[in-house]
Amino acid sequence: MSNTSTSALASRHCVPCEGGVKPLDPQAIDSLQGQVPGWEIVNGHHLRKSWKFPDFKTALAFVNRVAEVAESEGHHPDITVGWGKVEIALWTHAAGGLTENDFILAVRIDSLKL
């Protein structure tokens, strides 16, 4: 998908949600997937991506930058960090699956300079 689509998604912000929000249907997920290259759709339920780093300190610095973005958006990923690696999983817990918020946050995470 074009950078224009990604830029449009990146210009949006996560919308707070509480119970009653429905997850995206498979067709909507497919239409958004092209805007988050490198992110894997897992069982139609969540997004997942991994990064490699030269050491633990660099991986942790990346996690801290992700945390700042997540906190500013009010949308918090599950993050696993280890020596030289980070894995992030995104889904909207209140919806029990993927919402547009997950794709917005994925694009914002991808925009962080490594």
Secondary structure, 3 states (H helix, E strand, C coil): CCHHHHHHHHCCCCCCCCCCCCCCCHHHHHHHHCCCCCCEEECCCEEEEEEECCCHHHHHHHHHHHHHHHHHHCCCCEEEEECCEEEEEECECCCCECCHHHHHHHHHHHCCCC
